[in-house]
Amino acid sequence: MCQFDHDPPTPAGAPHDTCPHVIDPAGRGLHAEADLLRTRGSAALVELPGGIRAWAPTRYAVLKQLLADDRVSKDPNQHWPAWMNGEFHETWVNSWVGVTNMFTAYGSNHRRLRKLISPAFTKRRTDGLRPRVEELTAGLLDRMAESPDGRADLRAAYAHPLPMQVICELFGLPEDRQADAARLIAGIMDTTVTPEQAMAVWQEVQELLGGLVALKRETPADDLTSVLIATRDEEDGSGLTEQELIDTLLLVIGAGHETTVNLIGNAVQALLSHPGQLARVLAGEIPWSDVIEETLRWAPSIANLPLRYAVEDIELPDGVRIPQGDPILATYASAGRDPLRHGDDAASFDVTRVDKEHLAFGYGVHFCVGAPLARLEAAIALPALFERFPGLALDVSEGAAPHVESFIGYGYSELRVTL
């Protein structure tokens, strides 16, 4: 018999083959869902859009264990029977698990692919981007200051264009194609789309990035796409296949800006909603690095990341068993507010918190290679914004800021402010 949301919690050690909790595709009430799922054990069965059933770790320690566990794979072609049987291929999840890049690779294949892209995000290369990030930041702030009514959508005017411009310059995506790239990545993040919409977005992505590869192959430039193409062509395809090349570009361009967009927006919203903490930050009592890390804990840019798969049966300490072949959702938002890790005030934003440890950039072999770039961009963008506009405030004249419609992305689709 199924267990429903109003039923009492499942006792420790009891069977966990209950009915799954159906995740809201639009991501409304993410933290309320996480609180509910914690009553079901250290991992709870959930149903994602399209009828995909997966296990959602509900505790920080359990998620951290699974992220680094060799018994957990990211390759659906080896370890997700439903995918191998042809299910779910023409749904939203195709853009997340139907790619061939280091995001979905396992074992030696993952090491091969990561080795090819990691040099693009070394500390030295990232630090070298600082002057350009500062230049772009100043330009965006200048344009915001020209607002005739002293108002702006911070996401559209600042949080989005800054990391988007940085990553597109890094990989040589022409300016006239950046708007399409932004639209398509937003389409991938939208988990309320129909299967037809999802596949249309996927087709456009392939055409856009395939066109970028063709352009850079014909006219190479001083950008990382040209470097990746040269590596592939010089090694007769032993470095990257053509599809791996296109899917790798999707990964780095998409993840390379989306995480920072939400990080900047979430940090600004949190600070403006906690004026006492903002005052201490602006007075120099609390470093901006603490703001960034607390934001990543409290409101990670990616709330839930699909998917991983159990290579064999995995028994968790409280008796929950994840069967071989079952998908696993990386539940970063839930982990960040786990009371067992961060105490009874885990749901509170507190930049003075001593323990700000989080899993927002992942953990283990799949730790995000772009994390240093995201931190750099936020460390430049946040203080520059508040220095330029010391009277910055949330504009609530039209109600609360709307979140993006996604159970994956965690940020605002619009963030109205008065300057």
WOGIGI-V272199 format. One record per residue. PSI is psi in whole degrees, -180 to 180 (999 if undefined). OMEGA is omega in degrees with one decimal (none if undefined). Layout:
# WOGIGI-V272199
psi & omega
PSI & OMEGA
PSI & OMEGA
This chain:
# WOGIGI-V272199
psi & omega
145 & -176.8
150 & 170.0
132 & -178.2
170 & -171.9
-28 & -176.6
-5 & 179.4
157 & 177.2
159 & -179.1
148 & 175.2
125 & -179.8
151 & 177.0
134 & 178.4
-8 & -179.5
162 & 177.7
147 & -176.5
22 & 179.5
50 & -179.1
172 & 177.5
143 & -178.5
154 & 170.1
129 & -178.2
115 & -178.9
136 & 176.2
118 & -178.6
-28 & -177.6
-3 & 176.6
19 & 177.2
136 & 177.0
39 & -178.8
-44 & -175.2
-31 & 174.1
-40 & 176.2
-42 & -179.8
-41 & 178.6
-42 & 178.7
-46 & -176.1
-28 & 178.1
-25 & 178.6
-9 & -175.8
4 & 179.2
-176 & -176.4
-16 & 171.3
138 & -175.9
146 & 178.3
130 & 179.6
161 & 174.9
122 & 179.7
167 & 178.7
141 & -179.9
4 & 177.9
15 & 178.8
124 & 177.6
137 & -176.8
166 & 177.1
132 & -179.6
107 & 174.3
137 & -176.5
-3 & -177.4
144 & 179.8
-50 & -175.3
-37 & -179.1
-44 & 178.1
-44 & 179.7
-41 & 178.3
-47 & -176.3
-34 & -180.0
-27 & -177.0
8 & -173.4
126 & 178.2
-15 & 178.6
5 & 178.7
128 & -176.9
162 & 172.0
8 & -176.6
104 & -179.1
-24 & -177.9
-15 & 175.8
-30 & -163.7
6 & 175.2
97 & -175.3
-40 & -179.0
-42 & 178.3
-43 & 179.7
-26 & 178.3
2 & 176.4
6 & 179.6
150 & 171.1
7 & -175.5
-33 & -177.4
52 & 177.8
-178 & -179.7
-30 & -172.5
-16 & -179.8
-39 & -178.9
-17 & -178.1
-36 & -176.6
-11 & -178.8
11 & 179.0
159 & 176.7
87 & 177.0
-172 & -174.3
-16 & 179.1
-33 & -176.5
14 & -176.7
162 & -176.0
140 & 173.1
-134 & -174.5
-31 & 178.9
-38 & 176.4
-43 & 179.4
-40 & 178.5
-48 & -176.1
-39 & -179.1
-36 & 179.9
-31 & -178.4
-30 & -175.1
-24 & -176.8
-38 & 180.0
-21 & 179.3
-18 & -173.7
29 & 176.0
161 & 179.3
-40 & -179.1
-46 & -179.8
-41 & 179.2
-47 & 178.8
-32 & 179.4
-17 & 178.9
-10 & -174.6
-50 & -179.2
-40 & -179.6
-40 & 177.4
-42 & 178.8
-40 & 179.4
-46 & 179.0
-40 & 178.9
-48 & -179.1
-41 & -180.0
-42 & 179.0
-39 & 177.7
-38 & 176.4
-44 & -178.8
-37 & 176.9
-38 & -178.4
-19 & 179.7
-1 & -179.9
124 & -175.4
-27 & -178.9
7 & 178.0
23 & 179.5
159 & 179.3
156 & 167.4
105 & -172.6
-33 & 179.6
-51 & -176.4
-33 & -174.2
-18 & -170.1
-61 & -172.5
-34 & -179.5
-51 & -174.5
-29 & -178.4
-62 & -179.2
-29 & 178.8
-44 & 180.0
-41 & -179.2
-50 & -175.3
-34 & 179.5
-38 & 175.5
-39 & -178.3
-38 & -177.0
8 & 170.7
26 & 176.7
120 & -176.5
150 & -175.9
-35 & -177.2
-4 & 177.7
-3 & -175.3
-36 & 178.6
-41 & 177.5
-41 & 179.0
-44 & 179.8
-43 & 179.8
-42 & -177.4
-39 & 178.0
-39 & 174.9
-36 & 178.0
-36 & 177.4
-38 & -179.1
-23 & -177.3
110 & -177.1
18 & 174.1
1 & -174.7
158 & 174.4
162 & 176.0
-38 & -179.8
-42 & 177.9
-41 & -179.2
-43 & -178.2
-30 & 176.0
-41 & 176.6
-45 & -179.4
-44 & 180.0
-42 & 178.6
-38 & 178.2
-46 & 179.9
-40 & 179.7
-43 & -179.0
-50 & -176.2
-31 & 173.0
-38 & 176.4
-37 & 177.2
-43 & 179.2
-44 & 179.9
-41 & 179.2
-47 & -176.4
-24 & 175.6
-36 & -179.9
-40 & -178.6
80 & -179.6
151 & -179.9
-177 & -179.7
70 & 178.9
168 & -172.6
-24 & 174.3
-43 & 178.1
-37 & 178.2
-45 & -179.6
-39 & 178.0
-43 & 179.7
-41 & 178.3
-44 & -179.9
-49 & -174.4
-38 & -179.1
-29 & -177.1
16 & 177.7
35 & 175.8
-1 & -178.7
-18 & 177.8
-60 & 178.5
137 & 168.8
168 & 180.0
-41 & 179.9
-38 & 175.9
-36 & 179.3
-49 & -179.9
-44 & -177.9
-29 & 175.1
-39 & 176.8
-39 & 176.5
-43 & -178.9
-50 & -173.3
-35 & 178.8
-41 & 179.2
-59 & -179.0
-27 & -176.6
-15 & 175.8
-34 & -174.3
-40 & -179.3
-39 & -178.4
-36 & 176.0
-52 & -177.6
-35 & 178.9
-47 & -179.9
-48 & -179.2
-44 & -179.4
-38 & 179.3
-44 & 180.0
-46 & 179.9
-41 & -179.5
-44 & -178.5
-43 & -179.8
-22 & 176.9
-8 & 179.4
71 & -172.7
-30 & 178.2
-43 & 178.4
-39 & 178.0
-42 & -179.5
-40 & -179.6
-34 & 176.8
-47 & -178.4
-25 & 177.5
-4 & 179.0
7 & 180.0
-27 & -177.0
127 & -178.1
154 & 178.1
-27 & 178.2
-34 & 177.3
-36 & 176.5
-45 & -177.8
-47 & -176.9
-37 & 178.4
-36 & 176.2
-43 & 179.1
-33 & 176.7
-50 & -170.9
-36 & -177.9
70 & -177.3
144 & -176.5
-33 & 174.5
117 & -177.7
-46 & -178.4
129 & -175.6
118 & 176.4
153 & -22.7
159 & 169.3
169 & -174.1
141 & 178.4
119 & 179.5
-28 & 174.8
171 & 177.0
135 & 179.8
118 & 178.9
125 & 178.5
160 & -173.1
-32 & -176.9
10 & 176.3
-9 & 175.8
133 & 179.3
124 & 175.4
111 & -175.5
152 & 176.3
135 & 178.4
-10 & 180.0
141 & 176.4
154 & 177.8
133 & 178.4
132 & 176.3
109 & -169.3
75 & -174.5
-39 & -179.2
-42 & 178.8
-44 & -178.6
-39 & -177.3
-26 & -178.7
25 & 179.4
117 & 180.0
-29 & 179.2
-22 & 179.4
-39 & -173.0
13 & 173.0
-179 & -176.0
-20 & 179.4
24 & -177.3
-28 & -178.3
-4 & -177.9
140 & 173.6
121 & -176.0
102 & -177.3
-12 & 177.7
-2 & -179.3
132 & -178.5
-47 & -177.0
103 & 178.6
16 & -176.1
139 & -177.8
173 & 179.0
23 & -171.7
-27 & 177.7
16 & -178.6
-167 & -177.5
149 & 178.0
-152 & -171.9
-21 & -179.9
16 & 176.4
137 & -172.8
121 & -179.6
-22 & -178.5
6 & -177.9
-45 & 178.9
-36 & 179.1
-43 & 178.7
-43 & 179.6
-40 & 179.2
-48 & -178.3
-43 & 179.4
-37 & -178.9
-23 & 175.9
-45 & -172.9
-41 & -173.9
-55 & -179.8
-34 & 179.1
-40 & 179.7
-49 & -176.1
-25 & 174.9
-40 & -178.8
-38 & -177.2
75 & -177.2
-20 & 178.5
17 & -178.6
136 & 179.3
156 & 175.8
138 & 175.7
103 & -176.0
17 & -177.5
-25 & 179.7
19 & 179.1
-174 & -177.5
152 & 179.4
133 & -179.9
139 & 175.4
158 & 173.1
148 & -178.8
87 & -175.8
140 & 170.6
-2 & 177.7
-63 & 178.9
147 & -177.9
95 & -178.9
-168 & -176.1
135 & 175.2
-19 & 178.3
137 & 179.3
91 & -176.2
133 & 179.4
158 & 168.7
138 & -172.0
999 & none
